[in-house]
Amino acid sequence: MTAADLFGPIERGRRIVRMHAVDHGLAPSILPGWKTPNGGHFKCRCGHDAGWLFNLSDTEIRRGLPCPNCNEAKND
Ligand SMILES: [Zn+2]
């Protein structure tokens, strides 16, 4: 049995697959060009691990970030 059997067909094309913040915190200092010290450790369900990313908005932390692996086939 695959994940698709459990959760239904995976939507393709329209939805952006987002990595989920498995941990989050603040950078010890804001670097030049940063707007916020917010950071998070982002992982995707595909297994992609983006590591810690900073300079993120609260919305980006909460909603996640587009996965470069899952969204690479997008034509734009
Ligand atoms: Zn992914």
PDB file of the backbone (N, CA, C, O) and the ligand in Angstrom, with CONECT records:
HET     ZN  A 101       1
ATOM      1  N   MET A   1       0.847  -1.206   0.000  1.00  0.00           N
ATOM      2  CA  MET A   1       0.000   0.000   0.000  1.00  0.00           C
ATOM      3  C   MET A   1       0.882   1.255   0.000  1.00  0.00           C
ATOM      4  O   MET A   1       1.873   1.332   0.726  1.00  0.00           O
ATOM      5  N   THR A   2       0.507   2.219  -0.815  1.00  0.00           N
ATOM      6  CA  THR A   2       1.293   3.458  -0.890  1.00  0.00           C
ATOM      7  C   THR A   2       0.575   4.585  -0.164  1.00  0.00           C
ATOM      8  O   THR A   2      -0.567   4.435   0.269  1.00  0.00           O
ATOM      9  N   ALA A   3       1.253   5.701  -0.040  1.00  0.00           N
ATOM     10  CA  ALA A   3       0.645   6.871   0.603  1.00  0.00           C
ATOM     11  C   ALA A   3      -0.591   7.317  -0.164  1.00  0.00           C
ATOM     12  O   ALA A   3      -1.555   7.792   0.436  1.00  0.00           O
ATOM     13  N   ALA A   4      -0.573   7.169  -1.483  1.00  0.00           N
ATOM     14  CA  ALA A   4      -1.720   7.589  -2.286  1.00  0.00           C
ATOM     15  C   ALA A   4      -2.955   6.748  -1.967  1.00  0.00           C
ATOM     16  O   ALA A   4      -4.082   7.239  -2.035  1.00  0.00           O
ATOM     17  N   ASP A   5      -2.740   5.495  -1.624  1.00  0.00           N
ATOM     18  CA  ASP A   5      -3.860   4.643  -1.243  1.00  0.00           C
ATOM     19  C   ASP A   5      -4.495   5.119   0.062  1.00  0.00           C
ATOM     20  O   ASP A   5      -5.710   5.036   0.240  1.00  0.00           O
ATOM     21  N   LEU A   6      -3.674   5.607   0.951  1.00  0.00           N
ATOM     22  CA  LEU A   6      -4.168   6.042   2.257  1.00  0.00           C
ATOM     23  C   LEU A   6      -4.824   7.411   2.197  1.00  0.00           C
ATOM     24  O   LEU A   6      -5.855   7.645   2.828  1.00  0.00           O
ATOM     25  N   PHE A   7      -4.230   8.301   1.445  1.00  0.00           N
ATOM     26  CA  PHE A   7      -4.641   9.701   1.517  1.00  0.00           C
ATOM     27  C   PHE A   7      -5.317  10.193   0.250  1.00  0.00           C
ATOM     28  O   PHE A   7      -5.664  11.371   0.167  1.00  0.00           O
ATOM     29  N   GLY A   8      -5.514   9.344  -0.725  1.00  0.00           N
ATOM     30  CA  GLY A   8      -6.122   9.762  -1.967  1.00  0.00           C
ATOM     31  C   GLY A   8      -5.074  10.267  -2.933  1.00  0.00           C
ATOM     32  O   GLY A   8      -3.901  10.403  -2.585  1.00  0.00           O
ATOM     33  N   PRO A   9      -5.511  10.547  -4.158  1.00  0.00           N
ATOM     34  CA  PRO A   9      -4.556  10.994  -5.182  1.00  0.00           C
ATOM     35  C   PRO A   9      -3.885  12.293  -4.762  1.00  0.00           C
ATOM     36  O   PRO A   9      -4.527  13.171  -4.186  1.00  0.00           O
ATOM     37  N   ILE A  10      -2.614  12.412  -5.046  1.00  0.00           N
ATOM     38  CA  ILE A  10      -1.891  13.643  -4.752  1.00  0.00           C
ATOM     39  C   ILE A  10      -2.248  14.687  -5.798  1.00  0.00           C
ATOM     40  O   ILE A  10      -2.181  14.424  -6.999  1.00  0.00           O
ATOM     41  N   GLU A  11      -2.619  15.849  -5.342  1.00  0.00           N
ATOM     42  CA  GLU A  11      -2.967  16.912  -6.285  1.00  0.00           C
ATOM     43  C   GLU A  11      -1.719  17.365  -7.033  1.00  0.00           C
ATOM     44  O   GLU A  11      -0.661  17.580  -6.440  1.00  0.00           O
ATOM     45  N   ARG A  12      -1.862  17.501  -8.312  1.00  0.00           N
ATOM     46  CA  ARG A  12      -0.722  17.919  -9.138  1.00  0.00           C
ATOM     47  C   ARG A  12      -1.053  19.217  -9.857  1.00  0.00           C
ATOM     48  O   ARG A  12      -2.198  19.459 -10.241  1.00  0.00           O
ATOM     49  N   GLY A  13      -0.051  20.031 -10.029  1.00  0.00           N
ATOM     50  CA  GLY A  13      -0.195  21.191 -10.894  1.00  0.00           C
ATOM     51  C   GLY A  13      -0.598  22.460 -10.165  1.00  0.00           C
ATOM     52  O   GLY A  13       0.056  23.494 -10.306  1.00  0.00           O
ATOM     53  N   ARG A  14      -1.663  22.392  -9.392  1.00  0.00           N
ATOM     54  CA  ARG A  14      -2.193  23.629  -8.829  1.00  0.00           C
ATOM     55  C   ARG A  14      -1.571  23.996  -7.491  1.00  0.00           C
ATOM     56  O   ARG A  14      -1.093  25.114  -7.299  1.00  0.00           O
ATOM     57  N   ARG A  15      -1.586  23.058  -6.587  1.00  0.00           N
ATOM     58  CA  ARG A  15      -1.139  23.371  -5.244  1.00  0.00           C
ATOM     59  C   ARG A  15       0.368  23.413  -5.163  1.00  0.00           C
ATOM     60  O   ARG A  15       1.066  22.594  -5.761  1.00  0.00           O
ATOM     61  N   ILE A  16       0.852  24.371  -4.421  1.00  0.00           N
ATOM     62  CA  ILE A  16       2.272  24.414  -4.115  1.00  0.00           C
ATOM     63  C   ILE A  16       2.516  23.523  -2.909  1.00  0.00           C
ATOM     64  O   ILE A  16       1.865  23.660  -1.874  1.00  0.00           O
ATOM     65  N   VAL A  17       3.458  22.616  -3.059  1.00  0.00           N
ATOM     66  CA  VAL A  17       3.823  21.759  -1.937  1.00  0.00           C
ATOM     67  C   VAL A  17       4.734  22.553  -1.009  1.00  0.00           C
ATOM     68  O   VAL A  17       5.766  23.078  -1.426  1.00  0.00           O
ATOM     69  N   ARG A  18       4.340  22.629   0.235  1.00  0.00           N
ATOM     70  CA  ARG A  18       5.114  23.429   1.184  1.00  0.00           C
ATOM     71  C   ARG A  18       5.848  22.549   2.178  1.00  0.00           C
ATOM     72  O   ARG A  18       5.335  21.539   2.660  1.00  0.00           O
ATOM     73  N   MET A  19       7.073  22.976   2.465  1.00  0.00           N
ATOM     74  CA  MET A  19       7.820  22.354   3.547  1.00  0.00           C
ATOM     75  C   MET A  19       7.245  22.846   4.866  1.00  0.00           C
ATOM     76  O   MET A  19       6.751  23.969   4.965  1.00  0.00           O
ATOM     77  N   HIS A  20       7.315  22.000   5.859  1.00  0.00           N
ATOM     78  CA  HIS A  20       6.742  22.294   7.166  1.00  0.00           C
ATOM     79  C   HIS A  20       7.862  22.589   8.161  1.00  0.00           C
ATOM     80  O   HIS A  20       8.898  21.925   8.167  1.00  0.00           O
ATOM     81  N   ALA A  21       7.635  23.594   8.998  1.00  0.00           N
ATOM     82  CA  ALA A  21       8.636  23.915  10.014  1.00  0.00           C
ATOM     83  C   ALA A  21       8.565  22.888  11.138  1.00  0.00           C
ATOM     84  O   ALA A  21       7.575  22.820  11.867  1.00  0.00           O
ATOM     85  N   VAL A  22       9.616  22.093  11.273  1.00  0.00           N
ATOM     86  CA  VAL A  22       9.652  21.090  12.335  1.00  0.00           C
ATOM     87  C   VAL A  22      10.201  21.689  13.625  1.00  0.00           C
ATOM     88  O   VAL A  22      10.054  21.115  14.704  1.00  0.00           O
ATOM     89  N   ASP A  23      10.841  22.859  13.495  1.00  0.00           N
ATOM     90  CA  ASP A  23      11.324  23.574  14.673  1.00  0.00           C
ATOM     91  C   ASP A  23      11.421  25.032  14.266  1.00  0.00           C
ATOM     92  O   ASP A  23      11.562  25.341  13.083  1.00  0.00           O
ATOM     93  N   HIS A  24      11.349  25.912  15.218  1.00  0.00           N
ATOM     94  CA  HIS A  24      11.522  27.321  14.867  1.00  0.00           C
ATOM     95  C   HIS A  24      12.122  28.085  16.020  1.00  0.00           C
ATOM     96  O   HIS A  24      12.047  27.662  17.174  1.00  0.00           O
ATOM     97  N   GLY A  25      12.721  29.219  15.696  1.00  0.00           N
ATOM     98  CA  GLY A  25      13.385  30.018  16.717  1.00  0.00           C
ATOM     99  C   GLY A  25      13.859  31.326  16.116  1.00  0.00           C
ATOM    100  O   GLY A  25      13.543  31.665  14.976  1.00  0.00           O
ATOM    101  N   LEU A  26      14.627  32.051  16.915  1.00  0.00           N
ATOM    102  CA  LEU A  26      15.123  33.344  16.474  1.00  0.00           C
ATOM    103  C   LEU A  26      16.630  33.280  16.275  1.00  0.00           C
ATOM    104  O   LEU A  26      17.346  32.638  17.042  1.00  0.00           O
ATOM    105  N   ALA A  27      17.098  33.956  15.232  1.00  0.00           N
ATOM    106  CA  ALA A  27      18.533  34.086  15.036  1.00  0.00           C
ATOM    107  C   ALA A  27      19.110  34.931  16.172  1.00  0.00           C
ATOM    108  O   ALA A  27      18.428  35.815  16.689  1.00  0.00           O
ATOM    109  N   PRO A  28      20.363  34.669  16.565  1.00  0.00           N
ATOM    110  CA  PRO A  28      20.978  35.453  17.646  1.00  0.00           C
ATOM    111  C   PRO A  28      21.151  36.919  17.280  1.00  0.00           C
ATOM    112  O   PRO A  28      21.192  37.773  18.166  1.00  0.00           O
ATOM    113  N   SER A  29      21.252  37.222  16.004  1.00  0.00           N
ATOM    114  CA  SER A  29      21.323  38.613  15.571  1.00  0.00           C
ATOM    115  C   SER A  29      20.795  38.704  14.149  1.00  0.00           C
ATOM    116  O   SER A  29      20.787  37.727  13.401  1.00  0.00           O
ATOM    117  N   ILE A  30      20.356  39.901  13.799  1.00  0.00           N
ATOM    118  CA  ILE A  30      19.841  40.110  12.443  1.00  0.00           C
ATOM    119  C   ILE A  30      20.992  40.531  11.537  1.00  0.00           C
ATOM    120  O   ILE A  30      21.709  41.484  11.839  1.00  0.00           O
ATOM    121  N   LEU A  31      21.163  39.833  10.448  1.00  0.00           N
ATOM    122  CA  LEU A  31      22.212  40.167   9.496  1.00  0.00           C
ATOM    123  C   LEU A  31      21.739  41.286   8.569  1.00  0.00           C
ATOM    124  O   LEU A  31      20.536  41.491   8.407  1.00  0.00           O
ATOM    125  N   PRO A  32      22.687  42.015   7.957  1.00  0.00           N
ATOM    126  CA  PRO A  32      22.304  43.076   7.015  1.00  0.00           C
ATOM    127  C   PRO A  32      21.390  42.545   5.917  1.00  0.00           C
ATOM    128  O   PRO A  32      21.679  41.524   5.293  1.00  0.00           O
ATOM    129  N   GLY A  33      20.297  43.242   5.694  1.00  0.00           N
ATOM    130  CA  GLY A  33      19.366  42.832   4.649  1.00  0.00           C
ATOM    131  C   GLY A  33      18.206  42.008   5.176  1.00  0.00           C
ATOM    132  O   GLY A  33      17.210  41.822   4.478  1.00  0.00           O
ATOM    133  N   TRP A  34      18.324  41.512   6.406  1.00  0.00           N
ATOM    134  CA  TRP A  34      17.219  40.741   6.963  1.00  0.00           C
ATOM    135  C   TRP A  34      16.123  41.670   7.457  1.00  0.00           C
ATOM    136  O   TRP A  34      16.390  42.773   7.934  1.00  0.00           O
ATOM    137  N   LYS A  35      14.907  41.216   7.336  1.00  0.00           N
ATOM    138  CA  LYS A  35      13.771  41.970   7.860  1.00  0.00           C
ATOM    139  C   LYS A  35      13.354  41.460   9.235  1.00  0.00           C
ATOM    140  O   LYS A  35      12.835  42.215  10.058  1.00  0.00           O
ATOM    141  N   THR A  36      13.586  40.163   9.476  1.00  0.00           N
ATOM    142  CA  THR A  36      13.201  39.567  10.760  1.00  0.00           C
ATOM    143  C   THR A  36      14.267  38.563  11.185  1.00  0.00           C
ATOM    144  O   THR A  36      15.006  38.046  10.347  1.00  0.00           O
ATOM    145  N   PRO A  37      14.346  38.288  12.491  1.00  0.00           N
ATOM    146  CA  PRO A  37      15.247  37.220  12.968  1.00  0.00           C
ATOM    147  C   PRO A  37      14.556  35.864  13.001  1.00  0.00           C
ATOM    148  O   PRO A  37      15.155  34.880  13.434  1.00  0.00           O
ATOM    149  N   ASN A  38      13.305  35.796  12.550  1.00  0.00           N
ATOM    150  CA  ASN A  38      12.564  34.541  12.610  1.00  0.00           C
ATOM    151  C   ASN A  38      13.225  33.478  11.740  1.00  0.00           C
ATOM    152  O   ASN A  38      13.609  33.730  10.598  1.00  0.00           O
ATOM    153  N   GLY A  39      13.346  32.299  12.306  1.00  0.00           N
ATOM    154  CA  GLY A  39      13.906  31.202  11.531  1.00  0.00           C
ATOM    155  C   GLY A  39      13.181  29.911  11.822  1.00  0.00           C
ATOM    156  O   GLY A  39      12.454  29.788  12.807  1.00  0.00           O
ATOM    157  N   GLY A  40      13.392  28.962  10.952  1.00  0.00           N
ATOM    158  CA  GLY A  40      12.780  27.656  11.161  1.00  0.00           C
ATOM    159  C   GLY A  40      13.578  26.583  10.446  1.00  0.00           C
ATOM    160  O   GLY A  40      14.295  26.847   9.481  1.00  0.00           O
ATOM    161  N   HIS A  41      13.431  25.368  10.947  1.00  0.00           N
ATOM    162  CA  HIS A  41      14.025  24.204  10.295  1.00  0.00           C
ATOM    163  C   HIS A  41      12.921  23.559   9.469  1.00  0.00           C
ATOM    164  O   HIS A  41      11.951  23.031  10.014  1.00  0.00           O
ATOM    165  N   PHE A  42      13.078  23.606   8.152  1.00  0.00           N
ATOM    166  CA  PHE A  42      12.005  23.173   7.254  1.00  0.00           C
ATOM    167  C   PHE A  42      12.312  21.822   6.636  1.00  0.00           C
ATOM    168  O   PHE A  42      13.399  21.573   6.117  1.00  0.00           O
ATOM    169  N   LYS A  43      11.301  20.958   6.715  1.00  0.00           N
ATOM    170  CA  LYS A  43      11.381  19.660   6.053  1.00  0.00           C
ATOM    171  C   LYS A  43      10.101  19.447   5.271  1.00  0.00           C
ATOM    172  O   LYS A  43       9.035  19.938   5.639  1.00  0.00           O
ATOM    173  N   CYS A  44      10.230  18.700   4.178  1.00  0.00           N
ATOM    174  CA  CYS A  44       9.080  18.372   3.348  1.00  0.00           C
ATOM    175  C   CYS A  44       8.737  16.902   3.517  1.00  0.00           C
ATOM    176  O   CYS A  44       9.573  16.082   3.895  1.00  0.00           O
ATOM    177  N   ARG A  45       7.485  16.600   3.226  1.00  0.00           N
ATOM    178  CA  ARG A  45       7.057  15.204   3.307  1.00  0.00           C
ATOM    179  C   ARG A  45       7.757  14.324   2.276  1.00  0.00           C
ATOM    180  O   ARG A  45       7.764  13.099   2.403  1.00  0.00           O
ATOM    181  N   CYS A  46       8.348  14.951   1.250  1.00  0.00           N
ATOM    182  CA  CYS A  46       9.073  14.170   0.251  1.00  0.00           C
ATOM    183  C   CYS A  46      10.433  13.725   0.778  1.00  0.00           C
ATOM    184  O   CYS A  46      11.112  12.907   0.158  1.00  0.00           O
ATOM    185  N   GLY A  47      10.819  14.269   1.918  1.00  0.00           N
ATOM    186  CA  GLY A  47      12.106  13.906   2.480  1.00  0.00           C
ATOM    187  C   GLY A  47      13.149  15.006   2.353  1.00  0.00           C
ATOM    188  O   GLY A  47      14.225  14.914   2.943  1.00  0.00           O
ATOM    189  N   HIS A  48      12.831  16.058   1.576  1.00  0.00           N
ATOM    190  CA  HIS A  48      13.771  17.162   1.423  1.00  0.00           C
ATOM    191  C   HIS A  48      13.932  17.887   2.750  1.00  0.00           C
ATOM    192  O   HIS A  48      12.946  18.255   3.389  1.00  0.00           O
ATOM    193  N   ASP A  49      15.173  18.090   3.159  1.00  0.00           N
ATOM    194  CA  ASP A  49      15.466  18.798   4.404  1.00  0.00           C
ATOM    195  C   ASP A  49      16.209  20.076   4.054  1.00  0.00           C
ATOM    196  O   ASP A  49      17.369  20.036   3.642  1.00  0.00           O
ATOM    197  N   ALA A  50      15.530  21.224   4.223  1.00  0.00           N
ATOM    198  CA  ALA A  50      16.127  22.505   3.843  1.00  0.00           C
ATOM    199  C   ALA A  50      17.033  23.050   4.931  1.00  0.00           C
ATOM    200  O   ALA A  50      17.738  24.035   4.712  1.00  0.00           O
ATOM    201  N   GLY A  51      17.027  22.422   6.106  1.00  0.00           N
ATOM    202  CA  GLY A  51      17.823  22.944   7.205  1.00  0.00           C
ATOM    203  C   GLY A  51      17.190  24.218   7.772  1.00  0.00           C
ATOM    204  O   GLY A  51      16.005  24.486   7.573  1.00  0.00           O
ATOM    205  N   TRP A  52      18.004  24.987   8.477  1.00  0.00           N
ATOM    206  CA  TRP A  52      17.502  26.215   9.102  1.00  0.00           C
ATOM    207  C   TRP A  52      17.544  27.372   8.122  1.00  0.00           C
ATOM    208  O   TRP A  52      18.565  27.643   7.489  1.00  0.00           O
ATOM    209  N   LEU A  53      16.406  28.046   8.015  1.00  0.00           N
ATOM    210  CA  LEU A  53      16.295  29.236   7.178  1.00  0.00           C
ATOM    211  C   LEU A  53      15.833  30.392   8.063  1.00  0.00           C
ATOM    212  O   LEU A  53      15.047  30.199   8.991  1.00  0.00           O
ATOM    213  N   PHE A  54      16.332  31.597   7.767  1.00  0.00           N
ATOM    214  CA  PHE A  54      15.996  32.754   8.599  1.00  0.00           C
ATOM    215  C   PHE A  54      15.441  33.884   7.733  1.00  0.00           C
ATOM    216  O   PHE A  54      15.249  33.739   6.525  1.00  0.00           O
ATOM    217  N   ASN A  55      15.190  35.016   8.396  1.00  0.00           N
ATOM    218  CA  ASN A  55      14.597  36.179   7.711  1.00  0.00           C
ATOM    219  C   ASN A  55      13.228  35.822   7.144  1.00  0.00           C
ATOM    220  O   ASN A  55      12.917  36.139   5.996  1.00  0.00           O
ATOM    221  N   LEU A  56      12.427  35.169   7.951  1.00  0.00           N
ATOM    222  CA  LEU A  56      11.109  34.722   7.509  1.00  0.00           C
ATOM    223  C   LEU A  56      10.016  35.487   8.239  1.00  0.00           C
ATOM    224  O   LEU A  56      10.185  35.891   9.389  1.00  0.00           O
ATOM    225  N   SER A  57       8.899  35.679   7.561  1.00  0.00           N
ATOM    226  CA  SER A  57       7.747  36.305   8.204  1.00  0.00           C
ATOM    227  C   SER A  57       7.017  35.277   9.072  1.00  0.00           C
ATOM    228  O   SER A  57       7.208  34.071   8.921  1.00  0.00           O
ATOM    229  N   ASP A  58       6.184  35.775   9.978  1.00  0.00           N
ATOM    230  CA  ASP A  58       5.383  34.868  10.796  1.00  0.00           C
ATOM    231  C   ASP A  58       4.525  33.968   9.923  1.00  0.00           C
ATOM    232  O   ASP A  58       4.327  32.793  10.232  1.00  0.00           O
ATOM    233  N   THR A  59       4.020  34.525   8.832  1.00  0.00           N
ATOM    234  CA  THR A  59       3.179  33.740   7.917  1.00  0.00           C
ATOM    235  C   THR A  59       3.977  32.612   7.274  1.00  0.00           C
ATOM    236  O   THR A  59       3.487  31.491   7.137  1.00  0.00           O
ATOM    237  N   GLU A  60       5.201  32.917   6.886  1.00  0.00           N
ATOM    238  CA  GLU A  60       6.039  31.885   6.268  1.00  0.00           C
ATOM    239  C   GLU A  60       6.355  30.765   7.262  1.00  0.00           C
ATOM    240  O   GLU A  60       6.389  29.589   6.900  1.00  0.00           O
ATOM    241  N   ILE A  61       6.583  31.145   8.502  1.00  0.00           N
ATOM    242  CA  ILE A  61       6.845  30.135   9.533  1.00  0.00           C
ATOM    243  C   ILE A  61       5.610  29.260   9.719  1.00  0.00           C
ATOM    244  O   ILE A  61       5.711  28.036   9.801  1.00  0.00           O
ATOM    245  N   ARG A  62       4.460  29.893   9.783  1.00  0.00           N
ATOM    246  CA  ARG A  62       3.224  29.177  10.088  1.00  0.00           C
ATOM    247  C   ARG A  62       2.773  28.298   8.919  1.00  0.00           C
ATOM    248  O   ARG A  62       2.370  27.150   9.104  1.00  0.00           O
ATOM    249  N   ARG A  63       2.852  28.861   7.722  1.00  0.00           N
ATOM    250  CA  ARG A  63       2.317  28.150   6.556  1.00  0.00           C
ATOM    251  C   ARG A  63       3.337  27.252   5.885  1.00  0.00           C
ATOM    252  O   ARG A  63       2.973  26.316   5.174  1.00  0.00           O
ATOM    253  N   GLY A  64       4.603  27.529   6.106  1.00  0.00           N
ATOM    254  CA  GLY A  64       5.637  26.745   5.451  1.00  0.00           C
ATOM    255  C   GLY A  64       6.161  27.442   4.209  1.00  0.00           C
ATOM    256  O   GLY A  64       5.653  28.488   3.806  1.00  0.00           O
ATOM    257  N   LEU A  65       7.168  26.857   3.619  1.00  0.00           N
ATOM    258  CA  LEU A  65       7.812  27.414   2.431  1.00  0.00           C
ATOM    259  C   LEU A  65       7.710  26.416   1.286  1.00  0.00           C
ATOM    260  O   LEU A  65       7.738  25.207   1.515  1.00  0.00           O
ATOM    261  N   PRO A  66       7.594  26.910   0.056  1.00  0.00           N
ATOM    262  CA  PRO A  66       7.533  25.998  -1.091  1.00  0.00           C
ATOM    263  C   PRO A  66       8.755  25.092  -1.140  1.00  0.00           C
ATOM    264  O   PRO A  66       9.886  25.541  -0.953  1.00  0.00           O
ATOM    265  N   CYS A  67       8.515  23.829  -1.389  1.00  0.00           N
ATOM    266  CA  CYS A  67       9.610  22.864  -1.468  1.00  0.00           C
ATOM    267  C   CYS A  67      10.252  22.928  -2.854  1.00  0.00           C
ATOM    268  O   CYS A  67       9.564  22.733  -3.856  1.00  0.00           O
ATOM    269  N   PRO A  68      11.559  23.199  -2.931  1.00  0.00           N
ATOM    270  CA  PRO A  68      12.217  23.275  -4.245  1.00  0.00           C
ATOM    271  C   PRO A  68      12.229  21.947  -4.969  1.00  0.00           C
ATOM    272  O   PRO A  68      12.280  21.903  -6.198  1.00  0.00           O
ATOM    273  N   ASN A  69      12.184  20.872  -4.215  1.00  0.00           N
ATOM    274  CA  ASN A  69      12.182  19.536  -4.809  1.00  0.00           C
ATOM    275  C   ASN A  69      10.820  19.211  -5.421  1.00  0.00           C
ATOM    276  O   ASN A  69      10.737  18.778  -6.570  1.00  0.00           O
ATOM    277  N   CYS A  70       9.761  19.420  -4.653  1.00  0.00           N
ATOM    278  CA  CYS A  70       8.413  19.070  -5.117  1.00  0.00           C
ATOM    279  C   CYS A  70       7.902  20.011  -6.205  1.00  0.00           C
ATOM    280  O   CYS A  70       7.096  19.606  -7.043  1.00  0.00           O
ATOM    281  N   ASN A  71       8.362  21.264  -6.203  1.00  0.00           N
ATOM    282  CA  ASN A  71       7.813  22.264  -7.118  1.00  0.00           C
ATOM    283  C   ASN A  71       8.704  22.543  -8.317  1.00  0.00           C
ATOM    284  O   ASN A  71       8.442  23.474  -9.078  1.00  0.00           O
ATOM    285  N   GLU A  72       9.745  21.757  -8.492  1.00  0.00           N
ATOM    286  CA  GLU A  72      10.708  22.086  -9.541  1.00  0.00           C
ATOM    287  C   GLU A  72      10.147  21.883 -10.948  1.00  0.00           C
ATOM    288  O   GLU A  72      10.664  22.461 -11.904  1.00  0.00           O
ATOM    289  N   ALA A  73       9.094  21.070 -11.089  1.00  0.00           N
ATOM    290  CA  ALA A  73       8.553  20.791 -12.416  1.00  0.00           C
ATOM    291  C   ALA A  73       7.584  21.881 -12.883  1.00  0.00           C
ATOM    292  O   ALA A  73       7.097  21.851 -14.014  1.00  0.00           O
ATOM    293  N   LYS A  74       7.315  22.838 -12.002  1.00  0.00           N
ATOM    294  CA  LYS A  74       6.372  23.894 -12.335  1.00  0.00           C
ATOM    295  C   LYS A  74       6.880  24.726 -13.507  1.00  0.00           C
ATOM    296  O   LYS A  74       8.062  25.063 -13.572  1.00  0.00           O
ATOM    297  N   ASN A  75       5.977  25.054 -14.437  1.00  0.00           N
ATOM    298  CA  ASN A  75       6.390  25.762 -15.648  1.00  0.00           C
ATOM    299  C   ASN A  75       6.132  27.252 -15.539  1.00  0.00           C
ATOM    300  O   ASN A  75       5.246  27.784 -16.208  1.00  0.00           O
ATOM    301  N   ASP A  76       6.886  27.915 -14.714  1.00  0.00           N
ATOM    302  CA  ASP A  76       6.850  29.384 -14.756  1.00  0.00           C
ATOM    303  C   ASP A  76       8.142  29.908 -14.175  1.00  0.00           C
ATOM    304  O   ASP A  76       8.341  31.121 -14.106  1.00  0.00           O
TER     305      ASP A  76
HETATM  306 ZN    ZN A 101       9.123  18.225  -1.178  1.00  0.00          ZN2+
END
